[in-house]
């Protein structure tokens, strides 16, 4: 699994995303970033801002772990398809 993790974290060079996919992701990330900034500004006072930042940090940790797990599982499924093809 070490190889798969290194691949997931970009330590193994792969082909780049298609321009259409990269542009779509960039737009969605910009929207997400802008909304997060607006919420942070509105909740900046007192405990609300701190609570919101803790939520954002916890969500980012969850998303990162979840994406790594999904990538690993998808890679395993692909390997099983390949293995089954050559049986």
PyMOL CGO cylinders between C-alpha atoms (Angstrom):
from pymol import cmd
from pymol.cgo import CYLINDER

trace = [
    CYLINDER, 0.00, 0.00, 0.00, 3.02, 2.29, 0.34, 0.3, 1, 1, 1, 1, 1, 1,
    CYLINDER, 3.02, 2.29, 0.34, 3.19, 2.69, -3.44, 0.3, 1, 1, 1, 1, 1, 1,
    CYLINDER, 3.19, 2.69, -3.44, -0.50, 3.60, -3.64, 0.3, 1, 1, 1, 1, 1, 1,
    CYLINDER, -0.50, 3.60, -3.64, -0.16, 6.19, -0.87, 0.3, 1, 1, 1, 1, 1, 1,
    CYLINDER, -0.16, 6.19, -0.87, 2.88, 7.74, -2.55, 0.3, 1, 1, 1, 1, 1, 1,
    CYLINDER, 2.88, 7.74, -2.55, 0.94, 7.82, -5.81, 0.3, 1, 1, 1, 1, 1, 1,
    CYLINDER, 0.94, 7.82, -5.81, -2.08, 9.47, -4.11, 0.3, 1, 1, 1, 1, 1, 1,
    CYLINDER, -2.08, 9.47, -4.11, 0.01, 12.20, -2.50, 0.3, 1, 1, 1, 1, 1, 1,
    CYLINDER, 0.01, 12.20, -2.50, 1.63, 13.08, -5.81, 0.3, 1, 1, 1, 1, 1, 1,
    CYLINDER, 1.63, 13.08, -5.81, 5.05, 11.69, -5.08, 0.3, 1, 1, 1, 1, 1, 1,
    CYLINDER, 5.05, 11.69, -5.08, 4.85, 9.52, -8.20, 0.3, 1, 1, 1, 1, 1, 1,
    CYLINDER, 4.85, 9.52, -8.20, 4.57, 11.43, -11.47, 0.3, 1, 1, 1, 1, 1, 1,
    CYLINDER, 4.57, 11.43, -11.47, 1.41, 10.74, -13.45, 0.3, 1, 1, 1, 1, 1, 1,
    CYLINDER, 1.41, 10.74, -13.45, -0.32, 12.30, -16.40, 0.3, 1, 1, 1, 1, 1, 1,
    CYLINDER, -0.32, 12.30, -16.40, -1.97, 15.64, -15.75, 0.3, 1, 1, 1, 1, 1, 1,
    CYLINDER, -1.97, 15.64, -15.75, -5.70, 16.31, -15.49, 0.3, 1, 1, 1, 1, 1, 1,
    CYLINDER, -5.70, 16.31, -15.49, -7.58, 17.24, -18.60, 0.3, 1, 1, 1, 1, 1, 1,
    CYLINDER, -7.58, 17.24, -18.60, -7.95, 21.02, -18.89, 0.3, 1, 1, 1, 1, 1, 1,
    CYLINDER, -7.95, 21.02, -18.89, -11.75, 20.81, -18.65, 0.3, 1, 1, 1, 1, 1, 1,
    CYLINDER, -11.75, 20.81, -18.65, -11.60, 18.90, -15.37, 0.3, 1, 1, 1, 1, 1, 1,
    CYLINDER, -11.60, 18.90, -15.37, -8.94, 21.17, -13.89, 0.3, 1, 1, 1, 1, 1, 1,
    CYLINDER, -8.94, 21.17, -13.89, -10.92, 24.31, -14.78, 0.3, 1, 1, 1, 1, 1, 1,
    CYLINDER, -10.92, 24.31, -14.78, -14.10, 22.89, -13.25, 0.3, 1, 1, 1, 1, 1, 1,
    CYLINDER, -14.10, 22.89, -13.25, -12.28, 22.00, -10.04, 0.3, 1, 1, 1, 1, 1, 1,
    CYLINDER, -12.28, 22.00, -10.04, -10.68, 25.44, -9.87, 0.3, 1, 1, 1, 1, 1, 1,
    CYLINDER, -10.68, 25.44, -9.87, -14.08, 27.15, -10.22, 0.3, 1, 1, 1, 1, 1, 1,
    CYLINDER, -14.08, 27.15, -10.22, -15.61, 24.99, -7.50, 0.3, 1, 1, 1, 1, 1, 1,
    CYLINDER, -15.61, 24.99, -7.50, -12.66, 25.55, -5.20, 0.3, 1, 1, 1, 1, 1, 1,
    CYLINDER, -12.66, 25.55, -5.20, -12.90, 29.32, -5.73, 0.3, 1, 1, 1, 1, 1, 1,
    CYLINDER, -12.90, 29.32, -5.73, -16.61, 29.22, -4.83, 0.3, 1, 1, 1, 1, 1, 1,
    CYLINDER, -16.61, 29.22, -4.83, -15.92, 27.14, -1.74, 0.3, 1, 1, 1, 1, 1, 1,
    CYLINDER, -15.92, 27.14, -1.74, -13.09, 29.43, -0.66, 0.3, 1, 1, 1, 1, 1, 1,
    CYLINDER, -13.09, 29.43, -0.66, -15.21, 32.56, -1.11, 0.3, 1, 1, 1, 1, 1, 1,
    CYLINDER, -15.21, 32.56, -1.11, -18.12, 31.10, 0.87, 0.3, 1, 1, 1, 1, 1, 1,
    CYLINDER, -18.12, 31.10, 0.87, -15.78, 29.99, 3.65, 0.3, 1, 1, 1, 1, 1, 1,
    CYLINDER, -15.78, 29.99, 3.65, -14.31, 33.51, 3.82, 0.3, 1, 1, 1, 1, 1, 1,
    CYLINDER, -14.31, 33.51, 3.82, -17.79, 35.08, 3.99, 0.3, 1, 1, 1, 1, 1, 1,
    CYLINDER, -17.79, 35.08, 3.99, -18.81, 32.73, 6.80, 0.3, 1, 1, 1, 1, 1, 1,
    CYLINDER, -18.81, 32.73, 6.80, -15.58, 33.29, 8.70, 0.3, 1, 1, 1, 1, 1, 1,
    CYLINDER, -15.58, 33.29, 8.70, -16.07, 37.08, 8.46, 0.3, 1, 1, 1, 1, 1, 1,
    CYLINDER, -16.07, 37.08, 8.46, -19.64, 36.82, 9.78, 0.3, 1, 1, 1, 1, 1, 1,
    CYLINDER, -19.64, 36.82, 9.78, -18.64, 34.47, 12.59, 0.3, 1, 1, 1, 1, 1, 1,
    CYLINDER, -18.64, 34.47, 12.59, -15.37, 36.21, 13.49, 0.3, 1, 1, 1, 1, 1, 1,
    CYLINDER, -15.37, 36.21, 13.49, -16.59, 37.50, 16.81, 0.3, 1, 1, 1, 1, 1, 1,
    CYLINDER, -16.59, 37.50, 16.81, -16.16, 35.43, 19.96, 0.3, 1, 1, 1, 1, 1, 1,
    CYLINDER, -16.16, 35.43, 19.96, -16.50, 31.70, 20.17, 0.3, 1, 1, 1, 1, 1, 1,
    CYLINDER, -16.50, 31.70, 20.17, -18.39, 31.39, 16.89, 0.3, 1, 1, 1, 1, 1, 1,
    CYLINDER, -18.39, 31.39, 16.89, -15.30, 32.13, 14.80, 0.3, 1, 1, 1, 1, 1, 1,
    CYLINDER, -15.30, 32.13, 14.80, -13.18, 29.67, 16.76, 0.3, 1, 1, 1, 1, 1, 1,
    CYLINDER, -13.18, 29.67, 16.76, -15.87, 27.00, 16.52, 0.3, 1, 1, 1, 1, 1, 1,
    CYLINDER, -15.87, 27.00, 16.52, -16.21, 27.54, 12.78, 0.3, 1, 1, 1, 1, 1, 1,
    CYLINDER, -16.21, 27.54, 12.78, -12.43, 27.25, 12.28, 0.3, 1, 1, 1, 1, 1, 1,
    CYLINDER, -12.43, 27.25, 12.28, -12.40, 24.01, 14.28, 0.3, 1, 1, 1, 1, 1, 1,
    CYLINDER, -12.40, 24.01, 14.28, -15.21, 22.72, 12.06, 0.3, 1, 1, 1, 1, 1, 1,
    CYLINDER, -15.21, 22.72, 12.06, -13.30, 23.66, 8.88, 0.3, 1, 1, 1, 1, 1, 1,
    CYLINDER, -13.30, 23.66, 8.88, -10.12, 22.00, 10.17, 0.3, 1, 1, 1, 1, 1, 1,
    CYLINDER, -10.12, 22.00, 10.17, -11.97, 18.83, 11.21, 0.3, 1, 1, 1, 1, 1, 1,
    CYLINDER, -11.97, 18.83, 11.21, -13.77, 18.67, 7.85, 0.3, 1, 1, 1, 1, 1, 1,
    CYLINDER, -13.77, 18.67, 7.85, -10.49, 19.08, 5.95, 0.3, 1, 1, 1, 1, 1, 1,
    CYLINDER, -10.49, 19.08, 5.95, -8.90, 16.27, 7.95, 0.3, 1, 1, 1, 1, 1, 1,
    CYLINDER, -8.90, 16.27, 7.95, -11.93, 14.04, 7.34, 0.3, 1, 1, 1, 1, 1, 1,
    CYLINDER, -11.93, 14.04, 7.34, -12.02, 14.84, 3.62, 0.3, 1, 1, 1, 1, 1, 1,
    CYLINDER, -12.02, 14.84, 3.62, -8.31, 14.17, 3.21, 0.3, 1, 1, 1, 1, 1, 1,
    CYLINDER, -8.31, 14.17, 3.21, -8.51, 10.79, 4.94, 0.3, 1, 1, 1, 1, 1, 1,
    CYLINDER, -8.51, 10.79, 4.94, -11.72, 9.89, 3.11, 0.3, 1, 1, 1, 1, 1, 1,
    CYLINDER, -11.72, 9.89, 3.11, -10.27, 10.78, -0.29, 0.3, 1, 1, 1, 1, 1, 1,
    CYLINDER, -10.27, 10.78, -0.29, -7.12, 8.76, 0.39, 0.3, 1, 1, 1, 1, 1, 1,
    CYLINDER, -7.12, 8.76, 0.39, -9.25, 5.77, 1.39, 0.3, 1, 1, 1, 1, 1, 1,
    CYLINDER, -9.25, 5.77, 1.39, -11.50, 6.09, -1.67, 0.3, 1, 1, 1, 1, 1, 1,
    CYLINDER, -11.50, 6.09, -1.67, -8.47, 6.38, -3.95, 0.3, 1, 1, 1, 1, 1, 1,
    CYLINDER, -8.47, 6.38, -3.95, -6.87, 3.29, -2.41, 0.3, 1, 1, 1, 1, 1, 1,
    CYLINDER, -6.87, 3.29, -2.41, -10.09, 1.28, -2.70, 0.3, 1, 1, 1, 1, 1, 1,
    CYLINDER, -10.09, 1.28, -2.70, -10.62, 2.39, -6.30, 0.3, 1, 1, 1, 1, 1, 1,
    CYLINDER, -10.62, 2.39, -6.30, -7.06, 1.43, -7.16, 0.3, 1, 1, 1, 1, 1, 1,
    CYLINDER, -7.06, 1.43, -7.16, -7.58, -2.01, -5.60, 0.3, 1, 1, 1, 1, 1, 1,
    CYLINDER, -7.58, -2.01, -5.60, -10.78, -2.54, -7.56, 0.3, 1, 1, 1, 1, 1, 1,
    CYLINDER, -10.78, -2.54, -7.56, -8.98, -1.59, -10.77, 0.3, 1, 1, 1, 1, 1, 1,
    CYLINDER, -8.98, -1.59, -10.77, -6.18, -4.03, -9.94, 0.3, 1, 1, 1, 1, 1, 1,
    CYLINDER, -6.18, -4.03, -9.94, -8.76, -6.78, -9.35, 0.3, 1, 1, 1, 1, 1, 1,
    CYLINDER, -8.76, -6.78, -9.35, -10.31, -6.07, -12.75, 0.3, 1, 1, 1, 1, 1, 1,
    CYLINDER, -10.31, -6.07, -12.75, -6.86, -6.29, -14.32, 0.3, 1, 1, 1, 1, 1, 1,
    CYLINDER, -6.86, -6.29, -14.32, -6.07, -9.50, -12.47, 0.3, 1, 1, 1, 1, 1, 1,
    CYLINDER, -6.07, -9.50, -12.47, -9.38, -11.03, -13.51, 0.3, 1, 1, 1, 1, 1, 1,
    CYLINDER, -9.38, -11.03, -13.51, -8.76, -10.04, -17.14, 0.3, 1, 1, 1, 1, 1, 1,
    CYLINDER, -8.76, -10.04, -17.14, -5.59, -12.13, -17.27, 0.3, 1, 1, 1, 1, 1, 1,
    CYLINDER, -5.59, -12.13, -17.27, -7.04, -15.24, -15.58, 0.3, 1, 1, 1, 1, 1, 1,
]
cmd.load_cgo(trace, "trace")
